Amino acid sequence: MEVRSLAIPDVRLFVPRRIGDERGYFAEVFRADVFAQHVCAPEFVQDNESMSARAGTVRGLHFQSEPAAQGKLVRCTAGALFDFAVDIRKGSATYGQWVGEELSAANGRQLWIPAGFAHGFCTLVPDTVIAYKVTSYYSAEHDKGLAWNDPAVGIDWPAVADPETLSAKDRIQPLLADLPDYFRTET
C-alpha cells in the first residue's frame, strides 16, 4: 500500500495495491500496521456508509466537536466522488485551507481525515456509495458543520456540484469566521 502526504500533511492518501487478472483484482484496503506507521495506532469504532442517487450531490462540510471528535478513513465503494477536508484547527499553519482527492471504486484510493477537519464531498456519477471508518461514535449533540461554499475557504467544487441537493442542515451551516474554537493547535 502506498501512502501519500498531501498539501496539508496531516491528511493522507492511501492507495491500495491491486493484484489483478482477467477475473478482477484483490487488494488489501486496510492494514493496521501501515496505518500506525503513517498516522497513528488505529482505534476505529464505527463504519458508516451512504449512497447518493444523483450525480452532483453535495454533502458536508461535517465534523464532530470534542469529546466526540472523529478521524475518518474514507473510500468510495461504488461510483466516484470528489472528497474534501478543511482544516478548522485554530492556530494551525493550514487553518482554513482545504485539500481534495477524487475517490472512486475504480481507483480504490482512501483519504484519511483527522479530527479537527471538516469533511464533505460531491458525487461525480449517479449511485455513488461512500464508506468510512471513524474513531469516535456518532453523537448528535456534537454534530457540527461548516458552510460548503464559504468564500474564505474557497473550495473548488466540481462543475457538477448541485446546491439543490444540499440537506436542510447543510444549507444553514456557519462560515469559518463564525465557528467557535472547536479545535485549537499550536504549530
N, C-alpha and C positions, 0 to 999 in steps of 0.2 A: 504494500500500500504506500502510495506517495502522499506526503503531507506538504502542503504549500502554505507559506505565510502570505498574507495579503497586505494592502496598503495600511491597514490597521492591524498591527502584529498580533493582537490578542484573538482576532478572528482567523480561523484556519480553514483551508480547503482540503478535504480528504478525498483522494482519488483511488478507489479500489482497483486492483489489477484484475482484469478479466482474462480467464483462460477459456478459449472457445474453439469450437469446431462446427461442422455443418449442423449439429443438433442444437447449438446455442452456446451458452457460456456458464462458467462457475466463477464466483467472486466471493472473497471474504469481505463483508461490508462493515464489520466492526471487530476490532481486536483490542481488548483491554490493555495489553502491554504496549501497543503502538500509541493508543490514546494517552496513556500515562506518560510515555516518553515525550510526547509533543505538547500535551495540555496539562493534565493532572490525572490522578487516580480517579477512574470513573465511579460516580455514585448516582447512576440513573435510577429513578424511582417510578417513572410512568412513561408509557409510549402513547402518543397521540397521532391521529390521522384525520385528514379532512379531504373531501372531494369537492372540486368546483366544476360545475357543469359547463359554464361558458368560458370561452377564451376572453381574456381581458379582465377577469375577476380580480379585484384588488382586496387584499386582506391585510390589515395592520394599520399602523405600526403598534405592536403589542409588547408588553413586558409585565412582569410581576415585581412589586416592591418587596423590600425586606420585611419580615423574615422569611418570605416565601419566594425570594428571587430565584429565577430559573436560568440555568445554562441550557442550550438546545443544540442537539445534533440533528440537523435537518437533511432529509433526502426526498427525492421525487420518485415514487414507485410506478406512476403511470402518467404519460403526457410530458409536459415541460412547463417550467415556470422560471421567472427571474426573482431571486431571493435577495433580500436586503437586510443589513444590520447597521444601526445607527448608534454611535457611542453617546450615551447620555450620562456618563460619569463626570460630574463637575470636577474640574481640576485636572482632567486628563489632557494630554497633549493633542489628542484627536477628538476632543469633545465637539459634538455637533456634526462630525464627519460621518460619511457612510461608505460602505463597500457593498458590492453586489456580485452575484455569480448566477449564471444560468445553470439550473439543475434540471435533469431530465432522466427519464427511465433509460434512455439510450446512452447517456454519458456516465451514469452511476455516481456522479460526484455528490459529496456531502459537505455541508457548511456547519462549522462549529461556531455558535454564537454564545459567548459567555454572559453571565449575569451582568447587568449594567448596560445592556444594549437593548434597544427597541428592535423588533423583528417584524418584517412584512414581506409580502410577495405579490406578484402579478402572474396569473396563468397566461401561457402563450398559446395553448391549444385547448379545445374542449376536453372535458372529463379528465382533468388533471388531479392526481392524488399526491398529497404531501404527507409524509410520515416523519415524526421526530421524537427522539428520546429527550426527556427533561430531568433536571437534577433536583426538582422540588415538585411536590404535588400541586395541582391546580387549586387556587384559593380565590374565590370571587371577591373577597374583601381586599385582596392585594392586586387584583387585575387592573392594569393601568394601560394608558396608550399615549401616543403622540400623533399629531396631525400628519396624515400620509403625504400631504402636499405642502408642508411648511417651506416657504421660500428660503428661510435661513439655513435649512438643511440642504435643499436643492437636489433631491433625488432625481436622477434621470430615468424616469419610469418608461417602460417600453411604450411605443406608439399605440399599441393595442389596449392599454390601460383604460378602463371604463369606469369613471366615478359613479355611474348609476348602479354599479354592483356593490358599492360600499354598504356595510351594515349600518343600522341606525347608530350603533355605538361608535363606529369608526368615523361617522360624519361629524361628530361633536368633540373629537379629541383636541386637547390643548396644543398650542405651539410650544416649541422648545423653550422659548423665553419665559413661558408661563409655567413650566414644570417645576414643582418643588425639588429640593435637593434629595431625590430618592437615593442617588448613588454619588459618592464622593471618593476621589482618589488623589493621591499625591504622586506626581511624576516629575 
